[in-house]
Amino acid sequence: MNVLLLYPKFPDTFWSFKHALKFIHKQASLPPLGLLTVAAMLPQPWAKRLVDVNTRRLREKDLAWADLVFVSGMLAQQDSARELIARCRAAGKTIVAGGPLFTFEQERFPEVDHFVLNEAEETLPEFLRDHERGVARRVYSSANFPDLRQTPAPLWELADLRRYATMSLQFSRGCPFDCEFCNITSMFGHRPRTKSTAQVIAELDGLVRLGWRGSVFFVDDNFIGNKRALKEDLLPALIQWQKGKRGIPFFTEASINLADDEELMRLMVEAGFNQVFIGIETPEEANLAECDKRQNRGRDLVADVKRIQRAGLEVQGGFILGFDHDTPGSFERQIEFIQKSGIVTAMVGLLQAMPGTKLHQRLHRQGRLLGHTTGDNVDGTTNFVSRMNPEALRQGYKSLLEYIYAPGPYYRRIRTFLREYGAPKVVSSTNWRSIMAFIHANLRLGVLGRERFHYWSLLLWTFLRRPSQLSLAVTLSIYGHHFRKVSEACRR
């Protein structure tokens, strides 16, 4: 049996880093971790081939080779997924689909033969048994949450690692919180389940054996959901694992209560973590109460962010506009918070009601849903009737993006961050790609770009005051180039 694993293309979003990747000659930020893990669950004798169309095109000879096609993806990838599925159907292939894109809206993909939904550890074995007997059903789903200690390591050898900027790894699934707009708990539950430390170390060793020396993203939706497991087991093991290595930086996602635990932050930094994405969403208490973001309420969020950054963890922040309690003044308050906090990578999107969320259910009851979500929260649209005038919301959002990514405010934010940032324990080693990125940045940003004065001013300031952070200053400058490109497209 020849199995083709297909991963659809991402649109041009903040998270795609499409314009920044050109500086280091990479095609995609991350490999398809879910598909590579599913590949490891398929029968060993089956031949497997990965085509990630973010890194290369799907060829006719790929389709001719395949007996069975597995497609997975996220909501933001739906347009590309439809194109790929149409090609597979035209080629007469049996199509199996799974992942967040297909979990809640199977009726929108009539060309798919089989849906293997929820967590593959639960549903894939049953599908494989039925497929072997020729009696496979169309939909396989499960409400059970599997033990991740039984999850195999991804088949990294199927991916061309040279095409990716970062590798990915999963330690846990589930989140103890229950934000109204988030579908993580409906998919993975409230109780964080974890892999064993031995599994994580084995996966890292596997990447190193394949030659990987770059950064690794722990894709957990809330890495600190089980603090005890981190403090007592995983982080001490990672600290030991890093010894003797050339330096493999880690980054992840966490909740803002990380700021309350100095021991946890210290262990994370010693283990090699130097970045963490945190859902700030909004600095306004009424909006935090509305979306049940209780972990963010009653806090000095700016102080929390600075505490995390002083510990040696760069905070990347997620922000949302379009809550029912937003007012015309919310745009300015959002800008003020972003600038004051020094969150350089501030990803601001419009609220969308995702299937499977409490928000989607509430808006459905209220008769406010307008249709399906695109899954792309930077496309300048919402899929529900907002309390604020829709045009005022769109224009306010566009103005906010224009301001925070304009060279002046953006480069000021980098300085605010660098003044606070504690030195990380593990940094990537210099290689030819980083040298070429520096040369490219000097030309593209320092000579041709409209931000050239800000760019050279930042580099001089960093060289004089924070010389150890010069490489980071260049990286953040390159990110700004990408964010400006994305926000310009959104404002059209």
N, C-alpha and C positions, 0 to 999 in steps of 0.2 A: 504494500500500500504506500503510495506517494502522497504525502500531506504537505500542502502549501499553506503557510501561515502568513496572512495578509494584515498589514497595519496601515490604516488610512492616513492621509495627509492632514496635518494641522493647518488651520488658517493662520494668517499673520496676526498674532496676538502678542501681548506682553511676554507671556510664558514661552513663546516659540523661540525668542532670541535670534530670529532669522537674520537680522541685519548685523548683529554682533558676531554671529558665528562666522561670517565672511572674513573677519579679522584673523581668525585662527584656522581658516580653511577646513571647517567642519560642516557637515550637512544637517545635523540634528542635535538637539540638546541631550535627549535621553533615548535609550533603546526601549522597545515595548516589553517591559518586565513581565506583564501578565501573560502575553503570548509565549514568551520564552519559558515561563514556569509551566504553562499548559503543555508545551512541547515535551517537557521532562516527564509528564504524566502519561503521555501516549505510549503505546506498545513499543518496546525497544527495537524490534525488527523493522518497524515502519521507517521509511526514508522521509526526512523532514527538510523543508527549505523555507527560510524566512525572506519575505519581501516587505521591507518597510519603505513605503513610497515617499517618505520624507527624505530618504537617502538615495533611492534609485527607482527607476520606473518599473512597472510590471510589464514584462515582455510576453509575447505570444508563446514563446517556447516554455515559459514558466507555467502557463495555463495548460499547454499540451502535455507537460510532464505530470501534472497533478491528477490524482484520482479523487481527492477530497480536499476542500478548501475551508480553513478556519479563519474567520474574520473577527477581530475585536477592536474596540475603540471607545472613545468618550463622546459625549454629546457634541462637542465642538468639531468633531471629525465627521459629522453625519453626511455632509455633501460629498466628500471624497469616498466615504463608505458606500454610498449609493452608486457612485460611478464604478467602483470596483465590483460590487455585487452584480451590477448589470452586465459587466464584462464576463464575469464567471458564469452567469446564467446563459448568456449568449453562447458561451463555449460548452454548455451542457454539463457543467460541473455540479456536484453535490456540495451545498454550502451550509456550513455550521457556524453560527454566530453566538457570541457571548460578550460580556463586559457591560459597563454602565450604559453605553449607547442603546443596547437592546433590552435592558432589564425591565423597563416599564412600558415600552411602546412597540411590542412585536407586530402589531397590526400595520405599522407604517413600513414594514419590510416584507411584503408578500412573497418576494422572490427567494427568501431564505427557506431552506428545507428543514433545518433543525436549529432550535435555540437551546443552548446549554447555559443556563443562567445562574445567578447568585455565585457562590464560591465553588470553583471547579473541583476542589477536593471532595465535595459532596455530590455534585451532579454529573461530572464527566465519567466516572467509572460505570454508572448505570447506562449512560448513552453508549459507551464503548461495548458493553455487554449486549445491548439490544442491537447495535449496528452489526456486530459480528453474526448475530442470528437472523439479520434481515428484517427486524421488527421495530426499528427505531421510531419513536414518537416524534412529534414536531416540537414539543416544549418539555424541557426538563428543568424543574425548579426545586428549591428546598428552603425551608425556614431555619434549618440547622446551621450552627456556626462550628466549623471544623476545628480540630486541634492542629495548630500550625506546626507542631513538632513533627507532624507527618508529611509536611510539604517538602517536595524535593527541591534541590538547587536548580536555578534556571539553566537552560542549555545555552550558555554564553557563546559556545563555539558556532552557533547558527548565525550570529550577528557579526558584521564587520566592525569591530570595535574602533577601528581607525576613523570611522565616519562620525563618531559621537563625541561631544564635548565632555560628557559626564556619564558615569555608570550609575545604576540604581540598585537598591537592595531594600528588602522589607523585613522589619523586625516584628511589628505588631499590626493588628487590625482592630478597629473599634475605638470609640471615644467616650469618655464618661460624661460629656456634655451633650446638650440637645438643642442646638441653635435652630431656629425655625426654618431658615433658608437652606440648611445643609441636609444632604441625603445620606451622609456617612453612617449614622446610627441605624437608619432603616435598612441599609445594606449589610452592615457589619456588627451592629449591636453596640451596647453601652459598655460592656465589660471588655477591656482590652485583652486580647489574646496574643501571646508572644511565641516566637520561635525560641529554641534553646540558644544559649550563647555559642555552643559548639557548632550549630548550624550557621550562625552568622560568620564565625571565624572561618569555617570551611568555604563559605561563599566568597569571602574576601580573598582567601588563599587561592581559590580557583581563578579569580580575576587577575591576581598577581602572576599566576602561572601562565596566563594567556598574554602577559606583557603589559597589563594595565598599570599605569602609574599616576593617573590623574585623580580628580575628585570623585567622591561617591555620595550619592543622594539617598538618604534613608527616606523612603517614600511614605512612611507612616503618617496618617492624617493628624495624629497627635502623639508624637514620639514619647512624651512624658506622661502618657496615660497611666502607666504602671511604674511609678517612681522607684518602688522597692526593687523591682527586677533590674532596673538600670543601675542603681547605686550599689547593690550587693553583688551583681553578677556581670552584666554586659559591659558597663563602662570600665571597671577594673581590668577586664579581659582585653578590651580594646587598647587600653593604656599599655599593657604588656605587649600586645600585638604590634603596636607602632614602633617599639624599640628595635633598632637596627634597620628600619625601613627608610627609604628615601623621603618619605613624607607623603601620606595620602590623606588630604583634607576631607572631612565629612561635612554635610549640611543636612538639615531636616526641617520639619514643621512641628510647631508646638503651640500651646496655649500661653496666654500672658502670665499665668500664675507661675511660670518658670522664674519670673523675677523675684518670687518670694523665697526661693531655695538657693542660697549661695553655694551650698555644698554640691548640689546637682549641677549648677553652672560651672563650678570649678572642675568637676569630674568630666563634664562634656568637653570643656576646652582642653584638658589634659589628654583626653582620648582622641583629639584631632578635629572636633567640631569647631567651625569658625563662622558659620552662618545659620540663621534660623528664620523661617517664615512664620509670621504670626498674624492671625486674623484680628486686626484692630477694628475694622468695619467702620466705626464712627466714634467720634469723641463725645457724642450727645447722649445723655442718660436716657432720655425718652425713647430714642431709637434702640438703644441697647435693651431696654425693658420690652419694647415691642417685639424684638426678634429673639427674646429669651437668651441673650448673650450674658448670662449671669456671671460668668467668670471675669468679664470685663467691667462690671458695674462697681461703683463706689471706689474707684481707683484714681490715682494720679497717673494716667497712662503715659504721659511724657516722661515722668520720673521712672516708671517701670522700664520703658524702652531704654533710657539712658543707663539704668542699672545693668541691664542685659548686655548692652554694648560695651560698657566699661569692663565687664567680665571677660570680654574677648569674643563675643558672638555678635556679628553684624545682623541687625534686625532688618529683614525684608518684610514689608507690611502689605496686607490686603485691606482695601477700603471699598465701601459700598455707598452709593447714592440711590435714592428712590424709595426710601422708607416712607411709611405713611406720615410720620412726624417730621419729615424734612420740610424746611421752609426756605425761602430765598436766601436767608442768612447762613444756611448750612454749608453752602459752597465755600464761603469765606472762612468759616470755622474749620472746615476740613483742610483748606490750604494752610491756615495758621498752625494747625496741629502737625501737619507733615513737615513744614519748614522748621518748626521749633524742635521737633523730636529728632531731626537729622536722619529720618528714614529715607535713604537715597532711592532705593528700589521700592517705590510706592506704587502699587498696582491698584488703580482706582477703576471700578466698573459700575455699571448700572445693575440694580437688583433684577434678577430673573427668577421666576418661580419654577424650580426644577421638579420634574415628576418624582414622586416618592417623598416629598418634603411636607412638613406641616404647613409651610407657607402655601404650597400648591393646593393643599386641601382646604385651607381657610379661604383663599381667593376663589376657589371653585364654589364653595358654599355661598360666598358673597356675590357670585355672578360677575366677577371682575376679570376672569381669564380671557385673553384675546387669542390664544392659540398656542402652538408649540414653541418651546424655547429653542434658541439657536445653540445654547450652551456656550456662547462666546459673549462674555459680559463686557467686552470693549467694542461691540459693534454699534453702540449708540442707540440700542432699542431695548424695550422691556416687553414682556409678553402678558402684561396685565394693565388694567386701568389704574394709573397712579393717582394719588390724592392731589399731588401738585400738578398744575397744568403741564401736560406732556411736552409741549414745546418749550416751556420755561425750564423743565427738567433737562431736556436735551441740550439746550443752549448753555445752561449753567454748567453742565457736565463738560461740554466742549471747551468752555472758557477755563474751567479748572485745569483740564489737561494741558491746554495751551500755556497756562501760567507755570505749572509745576515742572514742566519739561523744557521751558524756555531756558537758554543757556545761563542767564543770570541767576534765577532762583535755583536751578539744578546744581550749578557749581558751588553756590553758597551752601547748599545742603550737604555736599560732599565735605566741605571744610568743617561744618558743624559736627558731622559724624566722626571725622578723623580726629578732631579735638578730644572726643570722648572715648574712642575705641581703644580697648586694651589689646596688647599684642597677642595674637594667636600663638599656640604652641606648635602647630603643624601648618606648614605652607607648602604649596606645590613647588617643586624644583624648577629652575629655569631650563627651558629647552628651546629648540629652534623655532617652535611655533610661537612661544611667548616673545621671543626676540623679533620675529616677523610681525607679530601683532603690534609691538611697540613701534616699529618702523612704519607700519601701515597707519597707526593712530596718529603719529606725528605728521604724516602727509595728509590723511583724510580729515582729521580734526584740527591739526595745528597749522595747516597751510590752506586747504580748500574749504574748510568748514566755517560757517558764520560764527562759530563759538571759539575761533582760534585765540582771541585775546584771553578768554576765560580759561581755555585749556592750558596755555603756557603759564598763565598766572597761577593756576592750581599746581602745576608741576614744580614751579619755582618755590611756592609756599611749602609744598610737601617736602621738597628736597632740603629746605632750610629748617623746617620744624618737625617733620615726621619722616625722616629719610627712609626708615624701614618700611614705610607704607607706600612708597613710590609706585610699586607695581600695582597695588590695589587702587591707587588714584587713577592710573591709566585704565584699569579694568572698568571702574565705575564711569569713567568718561566714555568708554566704548558703549557701555550699557545705555548711557544717556542718548547716544546717537540712535540706538535701536528704539528706545522709547519715543523719541521725537518722531521717527518714521511711522511708528504705529499710531501715535496720537494724531499725526497729520492726516493719516488715512481715515481715522475715525471722524475727524472734524469735517470731512468733505461732504 
